Every structure is written in structure tokens, then in C-alpha cells.
Amino acid sequence: MDIRQLKYFLAIAEEGQITSAARKLQMAQPPLSQQLKLLEDELGVKLVERGPRSIQLTEAGMILRERAQQILDLTDSTTRELKDFVKGIYGTLSIGTVSSSAATLLQERLLEFHQVYSGVKFEIHEGNTYRVLDLLNKGIVEVGIVRTPFSSSGLECVYTASEPMIAVMTPDYDWTGGEPAIDIGELRNRPLIIYRRFEQLIRETCLENGFDPLVFCMNDDARTTLLWANAGLGIGIIPRSAFTLANNSSLIVKEIASDSLNTRVAAVWMKDKYLSSLAEKFIENFQK
């Protein structure tokens, strides 16, 4: 079993057809089928069940697919790291991040890191928490930047300091007479605009304080919350550091006084996957 055979097998597993896999690999179908058979013979186990139009991985095939991906990820990372070492540069770091963490990442972490490692290039993948964790699991990114709450199973995590959630609104919605902070109970019966990621946290906090929140708009991005609030459509609830992510020219800010309505940014990486020295340096800097 060698790297070439693992690449062939992964192509077959991903495509679900030997014909499609051969096309993707730019090779003829018979040699690819032969390589699959040789791999099965060498391992002494059946890796796929062949159907009339597609193939299905056996249990052994599923195990090999996961391990093969890890081996290839490690091979690629090692190759890049050694090439970068020879060139005297630090290479490219792939990071996955959720939008509500972008401000913290750019203003407080990436700038510091760039000043020390000015030769480093970045590849940023943005998405919600579930997408970032999926990218981590697949080895597409080495480090994810997400916000609590999230499931930390299978992950190593380092956290920034806890920060409060804020209510953002146009002056028409301000009932406080200019007070800088509000109690969570003051949001009762007011139209709320919330990022879906924080729905459970916000709803549970409101219920603990004796009311069910009136959610006017549920969305998938903190920037959307800001835009809708800025248009005067309701009261947005976001982490404090996310305030600068989108247009906020019409908004005033009220910190929500609640011990439970807080969030933290975390850098996360997989426990059972290789971590490059570049990623390790980034994580070390993230903890400062």
C-alpha cells in the first residue's frame, strides 16, 4: 500500500463510481479497477461492494477512507512544511472562522501574529460553526475560530476572555433614556433580531428570567443582525466584538447585564490529527 493507491481509493470513495473516479484522476478505468483489486488483495479485505451503477464502501472501506485522508493530509502538510523550511519562509496557514469572530481574529490576534511572522500567508474559510468544525474534521483547515457554545468533543481548545452580549438598536427603540446597560428582563415583548447560533443561549436566558423572547428575525450571520437592526426593524443581539462587522451608523449599544448571556471566542483543532509547526505557533500567539 502506497500514497498513490490511497489517492486512487479516496477518489473512488468520493465519486462513488470507478468510471467517475478514473475521469477525475485522468486515467483509464481498467488500471484503476486493477489498483483497487491489488489494494484489497494486499490488505486481505473487501473495501467496496460493486453495484450496477455505483459502489458502496464496506465497513473496512470506511475505516480506510478515514485513515487514508489523515495520511494524505499529513503527507501534504509535511511536504509543504519542508518546502517552506528550505525556502526560508513559513508557508500558508489555513483557518476556518465564523463571522462573529472575525473582528477578534483580525484586530487582536492576526495582526500580532503577522508582525512576528511576516512571511506567513493565510487561507481563510468562512462559515457557521458546523461548517468550520466539518472543515477541521476533513483536514481542509488546521485551526478553527469559533464562539461558545459549541461541542468540544474530539477537539483541543483555547479560549479568549468572556465578553457580554449587547443589544443594538436605532434611537426609536431606545426606552432607557440613554442608559448604557439594560437588564435582560427589559427585552420582554420587544422585537429581537438574533443570530441562529445564539438562539438556544438567548432563549434559555430569557426563560430563566420569566419570559419567552419575541424573535422577529432569525438569521445565520451576525452581520445580518446588524444590517436589520440598522434598518430600524428591531433590536439585534450580538457579541460585543461583532459590532464592527457591518454598517452600524444608526445604532446605539446597550450592554445586557446577565451572568449567563456571555460568549467566548475559541481557537480549536482536532485531537487526533497532525498539527503543523506553523499552526502551533499561531495557537501559542492566540493564547497570549
LINWO-V437701 format. One record per residue. N is the residue number from 1. RES is the residue in one letter. BURIAL is + if it has 16 or more other ideal C-beta (glycine too) atoms within 10 Angstrom, else -. D_LAST is the distance of its C-alpha to the last C-alpha in whole Angstrom. Layout:
# LINWO-V437701
n=N res=RES burial=BURIAL d_last=D_LAST
n=N res=RES burial=BURIAL d_last=D_LAST
This chain:
# LINWO-V437701
n=1 res=M burial=- d_last=43
n=2 res=D burial=- d_last=41
n=3 res=I burial=- d_last=39
n=4 res=R burial=- d_last=41
n=5 res=Q burial=- d_last=43
n=6 res=L burial=+ d_last=40
n=7 res=K burial=- d_last=39
n=8 res=Y burial=+ d_last=43
n=9 res=F burial=+ d_last=42
n=10 res=L burial=+ d_last=39
n=11 res=A burial=+ d_last=41
n=12 res=I burial=+ d_last=44
n=13 res=A burial=+ d_last=42
n=14 res=E burial=- d_last=40
n=15 res=E burial=+ d_last=44
n=16 res=G burial=- d_last=46
n=17 res=Q burial=- d_last=49
n=18 res=I burial=+ d_last=49
n=19 res=T burial=- d_last=51
n=20 res=S burial=- d_last=48
n=21 res=A burial=+ d_last=46
n=22 res=A burial=+ d_last=48
n=23 res=R burial=- d_last=48
n=24 res=K burial=- d_last=44
n=25 res=L burial=+ d_last=45
n=26 res=Q burial=- d_last=47
n=27 res=M burial=- d_last=50
n=28 res=A burial=- d_last=53
n=29 res=Q burial=- d_last=53
n=30 res=P burial=- d_last=55
n=31 res=P burial=- d_last=53
n=32 res=L burial=+ d_last=50
n=33 res=S burial=+ d_last=52
n=34 res=Q burial=- d_last=53
n=35 res=Q burial=+ d_last=49
n=36 res=L burial=+ d_last=49
n=37 res=K burial=- d_last=52
n=38 res=L burial=- d_last=51
n=39 res=L burial=+ d_last=47
n=40 res=E burial=+ d_last=49
n=41 res=D burial=- d_last=52
n=42 res=E burial=- d_last=49
n=43 res=L burial=- d_last=47
n=44 res=G burial=- d_last=50
n=45 res=V burial=- d_last=49
n=46 res=K burial=- d_last=50
n=47 res=L burial=+ d_last=47
n=48 res=V burial=+ d_last=48
n=49 res=E burial=- d_last=51
n=50 res=R burial=- d_last=53
n=51 res=G burial=- d_last=55
n=52 res=P burial=- d_last=57
n=53 res=R burial=- d_last=54
n=54 res=S burial=- d_last=51
n=55 res=I burial=+ d_last=49
n=56 res=Q burial=- d_last=47
n=57 res=L burial=+ d_last=45
n=58 res=T burial=- d_last=46
n=59 res=E burial=- d_last=44
n=60 res=A burial=- d_last=43
n=61 res=G burial=+ d_last=43
n=62 res=M burial=- d_last=40
n=63 res=I burial=- d_last=38
n=64 res=L burial=+ d_last=39
n=65 res=R burial=+ d_last=37
n=66 res=E burial=- d_last=34
n=67 res=R burial=- d_last=34
n=68 res=A burial=+ d_last=35
n=69 res=Q burial=+ d_last=32
n=70 res=Q burial=- d_last=30
n=71 res=I burial=+ d_last=32
n=72 res=L burial=- d_last=32
n=73 res=D burial=+ d_last=28
n=74 res=L burial=- d_last=27
n=75 res=T burial=- d_last=30
n=76 res=D burial=- d_last=29
n=77 res=S burial=+ d_last=25
n=78 res=T burial=- d_last=27
n=79 res=T burial=- d_last=29
n=80 res=R burial=- d_last=27
n=81 res=E burial=+ d_last=24
n=82 res=L burial=- d_last=27
n=83 res=K burial=- d_last=29
n=84 res=D burial=+ d_last=26
n=85 res=F burial=- d_last=25
n=86 res=V burial=- d_last=29
n=87 res=K burial=- d_last=28
n=88 res=G burial=- d_last=25
n=89 res=I burial=- d_last=23
n=90 res=Y burial=+ d_last=20
n=91 res=G burial=+ d_last=22
n=92 res=T burial=- d_last=21
n=93 res=L burial=+ d_last=19
n=94 res=S burial=+ d_last=20
n=95 res=I burial=+ d_last=18
n=96 res=G burial=+ d_last=20
n=97 res=T burial=+ d_last=19
n=98 res=V burial=+ d_last=21
n=99 res=S burial=+ d_last=22
n=100 res=S burial=+ d_last=20
n=101 res=S burial=+ d_last=17
n=102 res=A burial=+ d_last=18
n=103 res=A burial=+ d_last=17
n=104 res=T burial=+ d_last=13
n=105 res=L burial=+ d_last=13
n=106 res=L burial=- d_last=15
n=107 res=Q burial=- d_last=14
n=108 res=E burial=- d_last=10
n=109 res=R burial=+ d_last=9
n=110 res=L burial=+ d_last=12
n=111 res=L burial=- d_last=13
n=112 res=E burial=- d_last=10
n=113 res=F burial=+ d_last=11
n=114 res=H burial=- d_last=14
n=115 res=Q burial=- d_last=14
n=116 res=V burial=- d_last=13
n=117 res=Y burial=+ d_last=15
n=118 res=S burial=- d_last=18
n=119 res=G burial=- d_last=20
n=120 res=V burial=+ d_last=19
n=121 res=K burial=- d_last=21
n=122 res=F burial=- d_last=20
n=123 res=E burial=- d_last=22
n=124 res=I burial=- d_last=21
n=125 res=H burial=- d_last=23
n=126 res=E burial=- d_last=24
n=127 res=G burial=+ d_last=25
n=128 res=N burial=+ d_last=25
n=129 res=T burial=+ d_last=23
n=130 res=Y burial=- d_last=26
n=131 res=R burial=- d_last=27
n=132 res=V burial=+ d_last=23
n=133 res=L burial=+ d_last=23
n=134 res=D burial=- d_last=27
n=135 res=L burial=+ d_last=25
n=136 res=L burial=+ d_last=23
n=137 res=N burial=+ d_last=26
n=138 res=K burial=- d_last=28
n=139 res=G burial=+ d_last=25
n=140 res=I burial=- d_last=26
n=141 res=V burial=+ d_last=22
n=142 res=E burial=+ d_last=19
n=143 res=V burial=+ d_last=16
n=144 res=G burial=+ d_last=17
n=145 res=I burial=+ d_last=15
n=146 res=V burial=+ d_last=17
n=147 res=R burial=+ d_last=18
n=148 res=T burial=+ d_last=19
n=149 res=P burial=- d_last=22
n=150 res=F burial=+ d_last=22
n=151 res=S burial=- d_last=24
n=152 res=S burial=- d_last=21
n=153 res=S burial=- d_last=24
n=154 res=G burial=- d_last=24
n=155 res=L burial=+ d_last=20
n=156 res=E burial=+ d_last=17
n=157 res=C burial=- d_last=14
n=158 res=V burial=- d_last=10
n=159 res=Y burial=- d_last=10
n=160 res=T burial=+ d_last=9
n=161 res=A burial=- d_last=11
n=162 res=S burial=- d_last=15
n=163 res=E burial=+ d_last=17
n=164 res=P burial=- d_last=20
n=165 res=M burial=+ d_last=23
n=166 res=I burial=+ d_last=25
n=167 res=A burial=+ d_last=29
n=168 res=V burial=+ d_last=30
n=169 res=M burial=+ d_last=34
n=170 res=T burial=+ d_last=36
n=171 res=P burial=- d_last=38
n=172 res=D burial=- d_last=41
n=173 res=Y burial=+ d_last=39
n=174 res=D burial=- d_last=38
n=175 res=W burial=- d_last=40
n=176 res=T burial=- d_last=38
n=177 res=G burial=- d_last=39
n=178 res=G burial=- d_last=36
n=179 res=E burial=- d_last=34
n=180 res=P burial=- d_last=30
n=181 res=A burial=- d_last=29
n=182 res=I burial=+ d_last=32
n=183 res=D burial=- d_last=32
n=184 res=I burial=+ d_last=32
n=185 res=G burial=- d_last=36
n=186 res=E burial=+ d_last=37
n=187 res=L burial=+ d_last=36
n=188 res=R burial=- d_last=39
n=189 res=N burial=- d_last=41
n=190 res=R burial=- d_last=39
n=191 res=P burial=+ d_last=39
n=192 res=L burial=+ d_last=35
n=193 res=I burial=+ d_last=34
n=194 res=I burial=+ d_last=31
n=195 res=Y burial=+ d_last=29
n=196 res=R burial=- d_last=30
n=197 res=R burial=+ d_last=27
n=198 res=F burial=+ d_last=27
n=199 res=E burial=- d_last=30
n=200 res=Q burial=- d_last=30
n=201 res=L burial=+ d_last=28
n=202 res=I burial=+ d_last=30
n=203 res=R burial=- d_last=33
n=204 res=E burial=- d_last=32
n=205 res=T burial=+ d_last=31
n=206 res=C burial=+ d_last=34
n=207 res=L burial=- d_last=36
n=208 res=E burial=- d_last=35
n=209 res=N burial=+ d_last=36
n=210 res=G burial=- d_last=39
n=211 res=F burial=- d_last=39
n=212 res=D burial=- d_last=39
n=213 res=P burial=+ d_last=37
n=214 res=L burial=- d_last=39
n=215 res=V burial=+ d_last=37
n=216 res=F burial=- d_last=39
n=217 res=C burial=+ d_last=37
n=218 res=M burial=- d_last=35
n=219 res=N burial=+ d_last=33
n=220 res=D burial=- d_last=30
n=221 res=D burial=+ d_last=28
n=222 res=A burial=+ d_last=26
n=223 res=R burial=+ d_last=27
n=224 res=T burial=+ d_last=31
n=225 res=T burial=+ d_last=30
n=226 res=L burial=+ d_last=30
n=227 res=L burial=+ d_last=33
n=228 res=W burial=+ d_last=35
n=229 res=A burial=+ d_last=34
n=230 res=N burial=+ d_last=34
n=231 res=A burial=- d_last=38
n=232 res=G burial=- d_last=39
n=233 res=L burial=+ d_last=39
n=234 res=G burial=+ d_last=37
n=235 res=I burial=+ d_last=34
n=236 res=G burial=+ d_last=31
n=237 res=I burial=+ d_last=28
n=238 res=I burial=+ d_last=25
n=239 res=P burial=+ d_last=21
n=240 res=R burial=+ d_last=20
n=241 res=S burial=+ d_last=18
n=242 res=A burial=+ d_last=21
n=243 res=F burial=+ d_last=23
n=244 res=T burial=- d_last=23
n=245 res=L burial=+ d_last=24
n=246 res=A burial=+ d_last=27
n=247 res=N burial=- d_last=30
n=248 res=N burial=+ d_last=30
n=249 res=S burial=- d_last=32
n=250 res=S burial=- d_last=35
n=251 res=L burial=+ d_last=32
n=252 res=I burial=- d_last=31
n=253 res=V burial=- d_last=28
n=254 res=K burial=+ d_last=29
n=255 res=E burial=- d_last=26
n=256 res=I burial=+ d_last=27
n=257 res=A burial=- d_last=27
n=258 res=S burial=+ d_last=27
n=259 res=D burial=- d_last=25
n=260 res=S burial=- d_last=25
n=261 res=L burial=+ d_last=25
n=262 res=N burial=+ d_last=21
n=263 res=T burial=+ d_last=19
n=264 res=R burial=+ d_last=15
n=265 res=V burial=+ d_last=14
n=266 res=A burial=+ d_last=13
n=267 res=A burial=+ d_last=12
n=268 res=V burial=+ d_last=15
n=269 res=W burial=+ d_last=17
n=270 res=M burial=+ d_last=21
n=271 res=K burial=- d_last=21
n=272 res=D burial=- d_last=24
n=273 res=K burial=+ d_last=24
n=274 res=Y burial=+ d_last=23
n=275 res=L burial=+ d_last=19
n=276 res=S burial=+ d_last=19
n=277 res=S burial=- d_last=17
n=278 res=L burial=+ d_last=16
n=279 res=A burial=+ d_last=15
n=280 res=E burial=- d_last=13
n=281 res=K burial=+ d_last=11
n=282 res=F burial=+ d_last=10
n=283 res=I burial=+ d_last=9
n=284 res=E burial=- d_last=7
n=285 res=N burial=+ d_last=5
n=286 res=F burial=+ d_last=6
n=287 res=Q burial=- d_last=4
n=288 res=K burial=- d_last=0
